[in-house]
Structure formats: C-alpha cells, structure tokens
Amino acid sequence: MNKFCPNCGKEVAEGSQFCDNCGAQINAGQPTQAPAGQQFQQVPPVGTAPKSKLCAGLLAIFLGSLGIHNFYLGYTGKAIAQLLLTLLTCGFGGLISGIWALIEGILIFTGSISTDANGVPLAQ
C-alpha cells in the first residue's frame, strides 16, 4: 500500500515519521492515502508569502546574469550557477547567463514560470 504525505502529497516510505520532501510530520491519525482518482493538493509551507511576478521578471531582465531573480524565487541551484558563470569568467560568461536570464524573464512575464521553488503561485 502506497503512503502519501498529508502536506505535500508526495509518496513516503512505510513507517516514516517525517516526509523526505517537505519535512511534515506523518501522524498515525492523518490520512496517508489519496482517495481513488484524486491527488493531494500541495500546500505551501506556513508563512510563505507569494512572490511578485513583476519583481521576479524585472530582476531577471536587469540583474539576471547574477542569478538574482532565481535567488528571489528560491531556485538557489540555478542562481548559484548563473552567479558563478558570471564571476568565474571575469564577466565574460555574463553574456551567456544574461541571455539565459532574459529568456527566464520573458518566461516569467508570459506565465510559463508561474510558481516559486516552494510551488506557491506568483502574485500579479
């Protein structure tokens, strides 16, 4: 029988007390199985406010070669990659990460990137 986290809906190992994905406690009294044909709705972590779509897009366009927009949205892996690409090449790699960021800025404004790293939808 598959068990699912009551917070994020991800599958958890049998006997686990905490979800490996979101860290939520798995209690014996909580439902651990999604009803037939349904999925758990992912619930953002408590205290997570939606990020601004406009702010994320503008950060991507103007400071994107440093990965600032990805830090803002919580995508730290991509952000560090963009930052290192720019800094370790003494700025020459900034052209590559700048184009990468410009594309991400356009994707943010068009709605193709519509959530932050926690799955919270971006606010208008």
N, CA, C and O atoms as CSV, one atom per row, in Angstrom:
chain,resi,resn,atom,element,x,y,z
A,1,MET,N,N,0.840,-1.175,0.000
A,1,MET,CA,C,0.000,0.000,0.000
A,1,MET,C,C,0.891,1.246,0.000
A,1,MET,O,O,1.778,1.366,0.846
A,2,ASN,N,N,0.670,2.162,-0.925
A,2,ASN,CA,C,1.441,3.395,-1.004
A,2,ASN,C,C,0.928,4.388,0.026
A,2,ASN,O,O,-0.280,4.535,0.215
A,3,LYS,N,N,1.863,5.070,0.693
A,3,LYS,CA,C,1.508,6.106,1.659
A,3,LYS,C,C,1.949,7.444,1.101
A,3,LYS,O,O,2.963,7.543,0.411
A,4,PHE,N,N,1.168,8.475,1.412
A,4,PHE,CA,C,1.451,9.806,0.903
A,4,PHE,C,C,1.465,10.800,2.052
A,4,PHE,O,O,0.760,10.634,3.048
A,5,CYS,N,N,2.282,11.835,1.896
A,5,CYS,CA,C,2.365,12.911,2.878
A,5,CYS,C,C,1.063,13.706,2.868
A,5,CYS,O,O,0.593,14.087,1.796
A,6,PRO,N,N,0.464,13.966,4.037
A,6,PRO,CA,C,-0.771,14.755,4.072
A,6,PRO,C,C,-0.544,16.229,3.762
A,6,PRO,O,O,-1.505,16.957,3.513
A,7,ASN,N,N,0.713,16.685,3.772
A,7,ASN,CA,C,1.020,18.083,3.493
A,7,ASN,C,C,1.274,18.333,2.008
A,7,ASN,O,O,0.659,19.218,1.412
A,8,CYS,N,N,2.185,17.549,1.408
A,8,CYS,CA,C,2.571,17.821,0.023
A,8,CYS,C,C,2.100,16.755,-0.959
A,8,CYS,O,O,2.150,16.973,-2.170
A,9,GLY,N,N,1.645,15.615,-0.466
A,9,GLY,CA,C,1.125,14.587,-1.346
A,9,GLY,C,C,2.167,13.670,-1.950
A,9,GLY,O,O,1.822,12.780,-2.727
A,10,LYS,N,N,3.439,13.863,-1.614
A,10,LYS,CA,C,4.500,13.003,-2.150
A,10,LYS,C,C,4.476,11.660,-1.434
A,10,LYS,O,O,4.069,11.567,-0.276
A,11,GLU,N,N,4.918,10.626,-2.134
A,11,GLU,CA,C,4.954,9.293,-1.544
A,11,GLU,C,C,6.024,9.230,-0.461
A,11,GLU,O,O,7.131,9.739,-0.636
A,12,VAL,N,N,5.682,8.598,0.663
A,12,VAL,CA,C,6.624,8.443,1.766
A,12,VAL,C,C,6.847,6.961,2.035
A,12,VAL,O,O,5.988,6.126,1.754
A,13,ALA,N,N,8.003,6.657,2.578
A,13,ALA,CA,C,8.345,5.270,2.880
A,13,ALA,C,C,7.492,4.765,4.039
A,13,ALA,O,O,7.135,5.524,4.940
A,14,GLU,N,N,7.178,3.501,4.004
A,14,GLU,CA,C,6.391,2.869,5.067
A,14,GLU,C,C,7.113,3.028,6.403
A,14,GLU,O,O,8.305,2.737,6.496
A,15,GLY,N,N,6.415,3.480,7.423
A,15,GLY,CA,C,6.994,3.632,8.747
A,15,GLY,C,C,7.691,4.958,8.982
A,15,GLY,O,O,8.171,5.208,10.087
A,16,SER,N,N,7.760,5.826,7.961
A,16,SER,CA,C,8.422,7.123,8.131
A,16,SER,C,C,7.608,8.009,9.058
A,16,SER,O,O,6.377,7.984,9.034
A,17,GLN,N,N,8.295,8.787,9.870
A,17,GLN,CA,C,7.624,9.733,10.751
A,17,GLN,C,C,7.610,11.132,10.159
A,17,GLN,O,O,6.820,11.978,10.578
A,18,PHE,N,N,8.494,11.384,9.172
A,18,PHE,CA,C,8.574,12.689,8.533
A,18,PHE,C,C,8.664,12.509,7.021
A,18,PHE,O,O,9.229,11.526,6.541
A,19,CYS,N,N,8.112,13.452,6.278
A,19,CYS,CA,C,8.177,13.431,4.816
A,19,CYS,C,C,9.575,13.864,4.374
A,19,CYS,O,O,10.096,14.866,4.861
A,20,ASP,N,N,10.180,13.115,3.456
A,20,ASP,CA,C,11.502,13.469,2.934
A,20,ASP,C,C,11.448,14.715,2.061
A,20,ASP,O,O,12.457,15.405,1.918
A,21,ASN,N,N,10.288,15.022,1.472
A,21,ASN,CA,C,10.148,16.147,0.554
A,21,ASN,C,C,9.944,17.470,1.293
A,21,ASN,O,O,10.670,18.435,1.053
A,22,CYS,N,N,8.945,17.516,2.200
A,22,CYS,CA,C,8.609,18.794,2.834
A,22,CYS,C,C,8.904,18.838,4.326
A,22,CYS,O,O,8.842,19.908,4.932
A,23,GLY,N,N,9.226,17.690,4.935
A,23,GLY,CA,C,9.550,17.653,6.347
A,23,GLY,C,C,8.357,17.577,7.275
A,23,GLY,O,O,8.520,17.617,8.495
A,24,ALA,N,N,7.139,17.468,6.712
A,24,ALA,CA,C,5.941,17.402,7.545
A,24,ALA,C,C,5.933,16.110,8.348
A,24,ALA,O,O,6.406,15.069,7.892
A,25,GLN,N,N,5.387,16.202,9.550
A,25,GLN,CA,C,5.298,15.015,10.398
A,25,GLN,C,C,4.156,14.146,9.909
A,25,GLN,O,O,3.073,14.639,9.594
A,26,ILE,N,N,4.411,12.844,9.848
A,26,ILE,CA,C,3.406,11.882,9.424
A,26,ILE,C,C,2.817,11.275,10.690
A,26,ILE,O,O,3.473,10.483,11.366
A,27,ASN,N,N,1.583,11.644,11.012
A,27,ASN,CA,C,0.919,11.126,12.206
A,27,ASN,C,C,0.041,9.945,11.841
A,27,ASN,O,O,-0.460,9.850,10.720
A,28,ALA,N,N,-0.139,9.055,12.788
A,28,ALA,CA,C,-0.948,7.862,12.550
A,28,ALA,C,C,-2.405,8.224,12.291
A,28,ALA,O,O,-3.093,7.498,11.573
A,29,GLY,N,N,-2.890,9.315,12.851
A,29,GLY,CA,C,-4.295,9.675,12.686
A,29,GLY,C,C,-4.603,10.415,11.401
A,29,GLY,O,O,-5.775,10.585,11.067
A,30,GLN,N,N,-3.591,10.864,10.666
A,30,GLN,CA,C,-3.815,11.625,9.441
A,30,GLN,C,C,-3.962,10.674,8.260
A,30,GLN,O,O,-3.369,9.595,8.253
A,31,PRO,N,N,-4.750,11.067,7.260
A,31,PRO,CA,C,-4.856,10.220,6.071
A,31,PRO,C,C,-3.521,10.193,5.331
A,31,PRO,O,O,-2.888,11.230,5.133
A,32,THR,N,N,-3.108,9.017,4.931
A,32,THR,CA,C,-1.840,8.883,4.229
A,32,THR,C,C,-2.036,8.332,2.832
A,32,THR,O,O,-1.067,7.999,2.149
A,33,GLN,N,N,-3.263,8.237,2.410
A,33,GLN,CA,C,-3.534,7.720,1.085
A,33,GLN,C,C,-4.523,8.658,0.405
A,33,GLN,O,O,-5.539,9.025,0.997
A,34,ALA,N,N,-4.237,9.042,-0.816
A,34,ALA,CA,C,-5.147,9.902,-1.559
A,34,ALA,C,C,-6.378,9.093,-1.942
A,34,ALA,O,O,-6.259,7.919,-2.293
A,35,PRO,N,N,-7.564,9.706,-1.881
A,35,PRO,CA,C,-8.761,8.997,-2.331
A,35,PRO,C,C,-8.612,8.559,-3.783
A,35,PRO,O,O,-7.868,9.171,-4.550
A,36,ALA,N,N,-9.314,7.510,-4.151
A,36,ALA,CA,C,-9.204,6.953,-5.507
A,36,ALA,C,C,-9.450,8.037,-6.556
A,36,ALA,O,O,-10.455,8.747,-6.511
A,37,GLY,N,N,-8.523,8.149,-7.490
A,37,GLY,CA,C,-8.663,9.101,-8.591
A,37,GLY,C,C,-8.341,10.534,-8.226
A,37,GLY,O,O,-8.493,11.420,-9.067
A,38,GLN,N,N,-7.902,10.798,-7.009
A,38,GLN,CA,C,-7.593,12.161,-6.587
A,38,GLN,C,C,-6.160,12.235,-6.099
A,38,GLN,O,O,-5.547,11.224,-5.756
A,39,GLN,N,N,-5.640,13.445,-6.077
A,39,GLN,CA,C,-4.304,13.679,-5.557
A,39,GLN,C,C,-4.399,14.712,-4.452
A,39,GLN,O,O,-5.319,15.529,-4.422
A,40,PHE,N,N,-3.430,14.665,-3.538
A,40,PHE,CA,C,-3.365,15.706,-2.523
A,40,PHE,C,C,-2.984,17.009,-3.194
A,40,PHE,O,O,-2.171,17.025,-4.118
A,41,GLN,N,N,-3.569,18.098,-2.731
A,41,GLN,CA,C,-3.173,19.413,-3.221
A,41,GLN,C,C,-1.941,19.836,-2.448
A,41,GLN,O,O,-1.907,19.736,-1.222
A,42,GLN,N,N,-0.916,20.315,-3.168
A,42,GLN,CA,C,0.308,20.725,-2.493
A,42,GLN,C,C,0.048,22.003,-1.719
A,42,GLN,O,O,-0.444,22.991,-2.265
A,43,VAL,N,N,0.386,21.967,-0.441
A,43,VAL,CA,C,0.190,23.108,0.437
A,43,VAL,C,C,1.541,23.772,0.657
A,43,VAL,O,O,2.498,23.104,1.050
A,44,PRO,N,N,1.638,25.089,0.406
A,44,PRO,CA,C,2.920,25.754,0.630
A,44,PRO,C,C,3.268,25.770,2.108
A,44,PRO,O,O,2.378,25.701,2.955
A,45,PRO,N,N,4.557,25.861,2.429
A,45,PRO,CA,C,4.964,25.925,3.833
A,45,PRO,C,C,4.323,27.117,4.543
A,45,PRO,O,O,4.073,28.155,3.931
A,46,VAL,N,N,4.066,26.956,5.820
A,46,VAL,CA,C,3.440,28.008,6.614
A,46,VAL,C,C,4.327,29.248,6.613
A,46,VAL,O,O,5.545,29.151,6.761
A,47,GLY,N,N,3.710,30.407,6.444
A,47,GLY,CA,C,4.439,31.663,6.458
A,47,GLY,C,C,5.064,32.036,5.127
A,47,GLY,O,O,5.822,33.002,5.052
A,48,THR,N,N,4.759,31.285,4.074
A,48,THR,CA,C,5.313,31.571,2.762
A,48,THR,C,C,4.372,32.518,2.022
A,48,THR,O,O,3.262,32.136,1.649
A,49,ALA,N,N,4.814,33.729,1.816
A,49,ALA,CA,C,4.015,34.706,1.085
A,49,ALA,C,C,4.323,34.587,-0.401
A,49,ALA,O,O,5.453,34.268,-0.773
A,50,PRO,N,N,3.329,34.841,-1.261
A,50,PRO,CA,C,3.594,34.770,-2.695
A,50,PRO,C,C,4.584,35.842,-3.137
A,50,PRO,O,O,4.554,36.972,-2.648
A,51,LYS,N,N,5.446,35.478,-4.055
A,51,LYS,CA,C,6.431,36.407,-4.609
A,51,LYS,C,C,5.783,37.183,-5.755
A,51,LYS,O,O,4.822,36.713,-6.365
A,52,SER,N,N,6.303,38.345,-6.038
A,52,SER,CA,C,5.764,39.206,-7.088
A,52,SER,C,C,6.285,38.782,-8.466
A,52,SER,O,O,7.489,38.629,-8.673
A,53,LYS,N,N,5.358,38.600,-9.390
A,53,LYS,CA,C,5.711,38.257,-10.773
A,53,LYS,C,C,6.481,39.409,-11.419
A,53,LYS,O,O,7.468,39.181,-12.118
A,54,LEU,N,N,6.034,40.637,-11.188
A,54,LEU,CA,C,6.682,41.813,-11.758
A,54,LEU,C,C,8.108,41.953,-11.237
A,54,LEU,O,O,9.033,42.205,-12.009
A,55,CYS,N,N,8.283,41.789,-9.931
A,55,CYS,CA,C,9.615,41.901,-9.333
A,55,CYS,C,C,10.548,40.823,-9.884
A,55,CYS,O,O,11.691,41.112,-10.239
A,56,ALA,N,N,10.065,39.589,-9.955
A,56,ALA,CA,C,10.892,38.484,-10.463
A,56,ALA,C,C,11.292,38.723,-11.917
A,56,ALA,O,O,12.440,38.486,-12.291
A,57,GLY,N,N,10.355,39.190,-12.734
A,57,GLY,CA,C,10.653,39.448,-14.138
A,57,GLY,C,C,11.659,40.569,-14.326
A,57,GLY,O,O,12.568,40.460,-15.149
A,58,LEU,N,N,11.499,41.650,-13.565
A,58,LEU,CA,C,12.426,42.775,-13.672
A,58,LEU,C,C,13.810,42.410,-13.152
A,58,LEU,O,O,14.818,42.829,-13.721
A,59,LEU,N,N,13.863,41.631,-12.073
A,59,LEU,CA,C,15.162,41.167,-11.575
A,59,LEU,C,C,15.858,40.301,-12.620
A,59,LEU,O,O,17.074,40.382,-12.790
A,60,ALA,N,N,15.088,39.477,-13.315
A,60,ALA,CA,C,15.667,38.613,-14.351
A,60,ALA,C,C,16.243,39.434,-15.487
A,60,ALA,O,O,17.326,39.130,-15.986
A,61,ILE,N,N,15.533,40.469,-15.903
A,61,ILE,CA,C,15.976,41.272,-17.045
A,61,ILE,C,C,17.183,42.146,-16.689
A,61,ILE,O,O,18.129,42.251,-17.471
A,62,PHE,N,N,17.146,42.775,-15.503
A,62,PHE,CA,C,18.191,43.739,-15.179
A,62,PHE,C,C,19.370,43.170,-14.385
A,62,PHE,O,O,20.492,43.653,-14.536
A,63,LEU,N,N,19.145,42.162,-13.550
A,63,LEU,CA,C,20.225,41.594,-12.737
A,63,LEU,C,C,20.344,40.081,-12.928
A,63,LEU,O,O,20.954,39.390,-12.112
A,64,GLY,N,N,19.769,39.586,-13.989
A,64,GLY,CA,C,19.690,38.149,-14.203
A,64,GLY,C,C,21.012,37.453,-14.403
A,64,GLY,O,O,21.133,36.273,-14.074
A,65,SER,N,N,22.008,38.134,-14.928
A,65,SER,CA,C,23.296,37.467,-15.142
A,65,SER,C,C,23.952,37.094,-13.821
A,65,SER,O,O,24.866,36.269,-13.790
A,66,LEU,N,N,23.491,37.696,-12.731
A,66,LEU,CA,C,23.980,37.339,-11.398
A,66,LEU,C,C,23.049,36.343,-10.701
A,66,LEU,O,O,23.332,35.919,-9.581
A,67,GLY,N,N,21.953,35.969,-11.345
A,67,GLY,CA,C,21.029,34.988,-10.785
A,67,GLY,C,C,20.126,35.527,-9.695
A,67,GLY,O,O,19.526,34.753,-8.949
A,68,ILE,N,N,20.020,36.842,-9.592
A,68,ILE,CA,C,19.263,37.462,-8.505
A,68,ILE,C,C,17.800,37.020,-8.517
A,68,ILE,O,O,17.232,36.764,-7.456
A,69,HIS,N,N,17.188,36.927,-9.682
A,69,HIS,CA,C,15.783,36.518,-9.769
A,69,HIS,C,C,15.578,35.090,-9.276
A,69,HIS,O,O,14.548,34.783,-8.676
A,70,ASN,N,N,16.545,34.220,-9.523
A,70,ASN,CA,C,16.422,32.846,-9.047
A,70,ASN,C,C,16.625,32.755,-7.534
A,70,ASN,O,O,15.990,31.929,-6.879
A,71,PHE,N,N,17.500,33.593,-6.969
A,71,PHE,CA,C,17.602,33.662,-5.515
A,71,PHE,C,C,16.263,34.132,-4.939
A,71,PHE,O,O,15.785,33.584,-3.946
A,72,TYR,N,N,15.661,35.143,-5.564
A,72,TYR,CA,C,14.380,35.685,-5.105
A,72,TYR,C,C,13.288,34.618,-5.126
A,72,TYR,O,O,12.479,34.540,-4.201
A,73,LEU,N,N,13.261,33.799,-6.170
A,73,LEU,CA,C,12.229,32.770,-6.303
A,73,LEU,C,C,12.564,31.486,-5.551
A,73,LEU,O,O,11.728,30.587,-5.463
A,74,GLY,N,N,13.770,31.391,-5.011
A,74,GLY,CA,C,14.139,30.223,-4.227
A,74,GLY,C,C,14.830,29.121,-5.007
A,74,GLY,O,O,15.081,28.048,-4.457
A,75,TYR,N,N,15.144,29.354,-6.271
A,75,TYR,CA,C,15.854,28.371,-7.088
A,75,TYR,C,C,17.360,28.605,-6.919
A,75,TYR,O,O,18.021,29.114,-7.824
A,76,THR,N,N,17.887,28.232,-5.765
A,76,THR,CA,C,19.271,28.571,-5.448
A,76,THR,C,C,20.285,27.845,-6.324
A,76,THR,O,O,21.357,28.389,-6.590
A,77,GLY,N,N,19.981,26.648,-6.773
A,77,GLY,CA,C,20.921,25.923,-7.637
A,77,GLY,C,C,21.167,26.668,-8.941
A,77,GLY,O,O,22.313,26.864,-9.343
A,78,LYS,N,N,20.079,27.085,-9.605
A,78,LYS,CA,C,20.223,27.854,-10.847
A,78,LYS,C,C,20.876,29.200,-10.578
A,78,LYS,O,O,21.687,29.677,-11.372
A,79,ALA,N,N,20.519,29.805,-9.461
A,79,ALA,CA,C,21.071,31.122,-9.128
A,79,ALA,C,C,22.583,31.052,-8.932
A,79,ALA,O,O,23.317,31.904,-9.432
A,80,ILE,N,N,23.042,30.045,-8.211
A,80,ILE,CA,C,24.481,29.897,-7.984
A,80,ILE,C,C,25.197,29.602,-9.300
A,80,ILE,O,O,26.306,30.089,-9.522
A,81,ALA,N,N,24.573,28.810,-10.173
A,81,ALA,CA,C,25.174,28.516,-11.481
A,81,ALA,C,C,25.345,29.796,-12.294
A,81,ALA,O,O,26.402,30.015,-12.887
A,82,GLN,N,N,24.321,30.640,-12.326
A,82,GLN,CA,C,24.411,31.895,-13.079
A,82,GLN,C,C,25.447,32.829,-12.458
A,82,GLN,O,O,26.223,33.462,-13.174
A,83,LEU,N,N,25.461,32.913,-11.143
A,83,LEU,CA,C,26.410,33.782,-10.463
A,83,LEU,C,C,27.847,33.324,-10.716
A,83,LEU,O,O,28.712,34.139,-11.035
A,84,LEU,N,N,28.102,32.030,-10.576
A,84,LEU,CA,C,29.453,31.520,-10.800
A,84,LEU,C,C,29.878,31.643,-12.260
A,84,LEU,O,O,31.039,31.932,-12.549
A,85,LEU,N,N,28.939,31.425,-13.175
A,85,LEU,CA,C,29.262,31.569,-14.600
A,85,LEU,C,C,29.724,32.991,-14.899
A,85,LEU,O,O,30.647,33.195,-15.687
A,86,THR,N,N,29.090,33.960,-14.276
A,86,THR,CA,C,29.476,35.355,-14.491
A,86,THR,C,C,30.781,35.695,-13.776
A,86,THR,O,O,31.675,36.295,-14.373
A,87,LEU,N,N,30.895,35.318,-12.514
A,87,LEU,CA,C,32.060,35.732,-11.728
A,87,LEU,C,C,33.338,34.981,-12.079
A,87,LEU,O,O,34.410,35.583,-12.142
A,88,LEU,N,N,33.237,33.675,-12.309
A,88,LEU,CA,C,34.453,32.896,-12.568
A,88,LEU,C,C,35.054,33.133,-13.952
A,88,LEU,O,O,36.193,32.747,-14.214
A,89,THR,N,N,34.289,33.764,-14.831
A,89,THR,CA,C,34.819,34.086,-16.158
A,89,THR,C,C,35.143,35.572,-16.256
A,89,THR,O,O,35.262,36.118,-17.352
A,90,CYS,N,N,35.284,36.221,-15.102
A,90,CYS,CA,C,35.586,37.664,-15.032
A,90,CYS,C,C,34.589,38.496,-15.831
A,90,CYS,O,O,34.953,39.512,-16.422
A,91,GLY,N,N,33.345,38.066,-15.846
A,91,GLY,CA,C,32.286,38.815,-16.510
A,91,GLY,C,C,31.993,38.395,-17.930
A,91,GLY,O,O,30.934,38.729,-18.462
A,92,PHE,N,N,32.915,37.659,-18.567
A,92,PHE,CA,C,32.682,37.260,-19.959
A,92,PHE,C,C,31.534,36.262,-20.075
A,92,PHE,O,O,30.805,36.266,-21.067
A,93,GLY,N,N,31.373,35.420,-19.083
A,93,GLY,CA,C,30.265,34.465,-19.073
A,93,GLY,C,C,28.941,35.133,-18.757
A,93,GLY,O,O,27.881,34.515,-18.863
A,94,GLY,N,N,29.006,36.402,-18.368
A,94,GLY,CA,C,27.787,37.158,-18.087
A,94,GLY,C,C,26.900,37.288,-19.302
A,94,GLY,O,O,25.682,37.410,-19.177
A,95,LEU,N,N,27.500,37.262,-20.478
A,95,LEU,CA,C,26.706,37.316,-21.707
A,95,LEU,C,C,25.826,36.069,-21.812
A,95,LEU,O,O,24.644,36.158,-22.142
A,96,ILE,N,N,26.414,34.917,-21.529
A,96,ILE,CA,C,25.655,33.663,-21.592
A,96,ILE,C,C,24.583,33.631,-20.514
A,96,ILE,O,O,23.421,33.345,-20.804
A,97,SER,N,N,24.963,33.921,-19.267
A,97,SER,CA,C,23.966,33.875,-18.203
A,97,SER,C,C,22.966,35.024,-18.338
A,97,SER,O,O,21.834,34.909,-17.867
A,98,GLY,N,N,23.363,36.128,-18.971
A,98,GLY,CA,C,22.425,37.219,-19.231
A,98,GLY,C,C,21.361,36.840,-20.234
A,98,GLY,O,O,20.194,37.191,-20.064
A,99,ILE,N,N,21.750,36.124,-21.287
A,99,ILE,CA,C,20.769,35.640,-22.266
A,99,ILE,C,C,19.853,34.624,-21.607
A,99,ILE,O,O,18.640,34.648,-21.812
A,100,TRP,N,N,20.438,33.724,-20.810
A,100,TRP,CA,C,19.672,32.730,-20.057
A,100,TRP,C,C,18.634,33.443,-19.175
A,100,TRP,O,O,17.470,33.046,-19.141
A,101,ALA,N,N,19.060,34.495,-18.466
A,101,ALA,CA,C,18.173,35.228,-17.574
A,101,ALA,C,C,17.108,36.011,-18.342
A,101,ALA,O,O,15.964,36.101,-17.895
A,102,LEU,N,N,17.470,36.569,-19.479
A,102,LEU,CA,C,16.493,37.285,-20.294
A,102,LEU,C,C,15.375,36.347,-20.740
A,102,LEU,O,O,14.198,36.707,-20.711
A,103,ILE,N,N,15.753,35.152,-21.149
A,103,ILE,CA,C,14.748,34.157,-21.539
A,103,ILE,C,C,13.866,33.804,-20.345
A,103,ILE,O,O,12.647,33.700,-20.483
A,104,GLU,N,N,14.484,33.617,-19.158
A,104,GLU,CA,C,13.683,33.326,-17.973
A,104,GLU,C,C,12.775,34.497,-17.605
A,104,GLU,O,O,11.652,34.284,-17.150
A,105,GLY,N,N,13.242,35.721,-17.795
A,105,GLY,CA,C,12.401,36.888,-17.538
A,105,GLY,C,C,11.192,36.911,-18.444
A,105,GLY,O,O,10.083,37.211,-18.002
A,106,ILE,N,N,11.399,36.595,-19.716
A,106,ILE,CA,C,10.278,36.529,-20.658
A,106,ILE,C,C,9.318,35.413,-20.250
A,106,ILE,O,O,8.100,35.585,-20.312
A,107,LEU,N,N,9.868,34.265,-19.832
A,107,LEU,CA,C,9.015,33.148,-19.392
A,107,LEU,C,C,8.219,33.510,-18.141
A,107,LEU,O,O,7.083,33.063,-17.983
A,108,ILE,N,N,8.796,34.307,-17.260
A,108,ILE,CA,C,8.071,34.751,-16.067
A,108,ILE,C,C,6.910,35.653,-16.472
A,108,ILE,O,O,5.788,35.478,-15.997
A,109,PHE,N,N,7.183,36.623,-17.355
A,109,PHE,CA,C,6.132,37.553,-17.769
A,109,PHE,C,C,5.035,36.886,-18.588
A,109,PHE,O,O,3.882,37.315,-18.534
A,110,THR,N,N,5.370,35.847,-19.343
A,110,THR,CA,C,4.339,35.162,-20.139
A,110,THR,C,C,3.588,34.113,-19.341
A,110,THR,O,O,2.585,33.582,-19.818
A,111,GLY,N,N,4.053,33.802,-18.130
A,111,GLY,CA,C,3.353,32.840,-17.285
A,111,GLY,C,C,3.859,31.419,-17.393
A,111,GLY,O,O,3.317,30.530,-16.736
A,112,SER,N,N,4.881,31.171,-18.199
A,112,SER,CA,C,5.441,29.823,-18.292
A,112,SER,C,C,6.148,29.437,-16.995
A,112,SER,O,O,6.135,28.269,-16.605
A,113,ILE,N,N,6.758,30.399,-16.335
A,113,ILE,CA,C,7.272,30.199,-14.983
A,113,ILE,C,C,6.283,30.920,-14.079
A,113,ILE,O,O,6.278,32.149,-14.003
A,114,SER,N,N,5.445,30.145,-13.393
A,114,SER,CA,C,4.344,30.760,-12.646
A,114,SER,C,C,4.368,30.459,-11.153
A,114,SER,O,O,3.486,30.904,-10.418
A,115,THR,N,N,5.379,29.701,-10.692
A,115,THR,CA,C,5.470,29.391,-9.270
A,115,THR,C,C,6.911,29.592,-8.789
A,115,THR,O,O,7.855,29.583,-9.579
A,116,ASP,N,N,7.050,29.772,-7.480
A,116,ASP,CA,C,8.396,29.840,-6.922
A,116,ASP,C,C,8.861,28.430,-6.586
A,116,ASP,O,O,8.176,27.459,-6.908
A,117,ALA,N,N,10.004,28.308,-5.950
A,117,ALA,CA,C,10.576,26.991,-5.663
A,117,ALA,C,C,9.721,26.177,-4.694
A,117,ALA,O,O,9.826,24.951,-4.668
A,118,ASN,N,N,8.877,26.833,-3.897
A,118,ASN,CA,C,8.000,26.126,-2.961
A,118,ASN,C,C,6.668,25.741,-3.584
A,118,ASN,O,O,5.818,25.150,-2.917
A,119,GLY,N,N,6.479,26.069,-4.852
A,119,GLY,CA,C,5.226,25.750,-5.517
A,119,GLY,C,C,4.133,26.778,-5.293
A,119,GLY,O,O,2.986,26.553,-5.678
A,120,VAL,N,N,4.471,27.902,-4.677
A,120,VAL,CA,C,3.496,28.955,-4.444
A,120,VAL,C,C,3.352,29.785,-5.721
A,120,VAL,O,O,4.356,30.252,-6.258
A,121,PRO,N,N,2.125,29.978,-6.220
A,121,PRO,CA,C,1.936,30.775,-7.433
A,121,PRO,C,C,2.425,32.219,-7.238
A,121,PRO,O,O,2.294,32.797,-6.159
A,122,LEU,N,N,2.983,32.774,-8.299
A,122,LEU,CA,C,3.466,34.156,-8.252
A,122,LEU,C,C,2.273,35.117,-8.214
A,122,LEU,O,O,1.276,34.906,-8.904
A,123,ALA,N,N,2.384,36.156,-7.414
A,123,ALA,CA,C,1.338,37.173,-7.334
A,123,ALA,C,C,1.488,38.141,-8.501
A,123,ALA,O,O,2.594,38.383,-8.985
A,124,GLN,N,N,0.395,38.674,-8.933
A,124,GLN,CA,C,0.408,39.646,-10.030
A,124,GLN,C,C,1.068,40.899,-9.548
A,124,GLN,O,O,1.194,41.861,-10.305
